[in-house]
Amino acid sequence: FDKGFRAHNTNVFPSRPDRAYVGYIDGGAVILDIADRSRPRLISNWRYSPPFNGFTHTVLPLLGRNLLIVADEAVQDAGADWPKLVWVVDARVETNLVPIATLPAPPYQEFVRRGGRFGAHNLHENLPVPGSWRSEQIVIGTFFNAGVRAYDVLNPYQPREVAHFVPEPPNGARTGAVQLNDVFVDEKRIVYTVDRHIGGLYVLEMTV
């Protein structure tokens, strides 16, 4: 259930309306030419499963820098499908996508036994809507029991973590740990992140 080859998350931006950037689960990262909406055309398909464990969640283009940030999704508890990573991909030649780095993963030994899922999930997607914060340098994502984390990708070959927030386990959490699932950052640099089960909404202020 919920695996295989299908579109999971799709991004289209006004600054590049002829392209769709799609996380295609075990089909990897996909770029489509959608200039003719009735006939989408495949431009590129970067697949890294196998040897990695699949479930490509989000393809976030940093269009001004010819980069893609590609997030996996952890879908099994206790790190059973580790590693689930966030990749930095060189997209200067969009027909030949080349991975050049991964965002530093949260410490495996510190989180794998905390309970629930551990690994990458959602990204703040630079949404082209009023009120959304946008950055081509800072990437923010959720990592389930490893919280929400911010990364500086100014040097795309050596991304670095610049902030993180891992709340205490919510009362009544069936996993025994927080499971931060989604994240959104507004134009005032306020971060909203939500627990997958019972922990509710956390509101944070960016200091980076």
Disulfide bonds with the S-S distance in Angstrom:
none
